[in-house]
């Protein structure tokens, strides 16, 4: 079985802003495309266009609707207080990764230079023990290749000198249209991800498992905070009056008014 490094030089990972993620799944598509065409065995699909399609993904987005734990809201029965959070899920590259220590062949390992958890697919026998050990469900067995797949933090991108420097980050981060995903070194207190965690705080998933995830989730803001001081029971404000149209819009407005007047006159 594989031993975890006592420490790592860096702690590369993702800071994911749950307040910004819109659940568009662009990160899922980018991850699937990059990891099918590049690193390791392709991510296969079975019966992709049939009645029961299944496939291997390294990143998924789950959506939850919930009522915040606010006694005042609960007593009022205010349905508008429900919130929706989109929750991207992939490997958290844990410092004490149980998926590594249970691997009987040493295929799963954590790199001492940057803390990334990877799978040596040539040594993987597809036993699934690492998937059972992972409390976050971040590993998937590729049915076609017969090997375990997981997020690699796009290790073949971030160290690729043939790519422009701006592209040397995970595909999911590079693609996110909302800017909800951030990549960096959590061991560097001055890195962007470290600063975000200091400013916003972070959510530790299942701390009782003592896996010490590197990836951080920035918490969503309460709905009342996100919308200012407006009460959830307050009626929506009247839309502001629009200025008089100018130019082409003024001409179009007049033309439509003449047509409407003509139609009204002919109907009498």
Secondary structure, DSSP 8 states (H G I E B T S, - for coil): -----S--S--EEEEEETTT-----HHHHHHHHHHHHSSSS---EESTTSSS-EE--S-EEEEEEEE-S-HHHHHHT-GGGEEEEEEEE-----TT-HHHHT-SSS-EEE-TTT--EEE-TTT-----HHHHH-TT---EE-TTT-SEE---TTHHHHT-TTS-GGG-S-HHHHH-TT--EEEEETTSTTSHHHHHHHHH--B-TTGGG----SSEEE----HHHHTTT--TTS------------HHHHHHHHHHHHHHHHHHHHT-
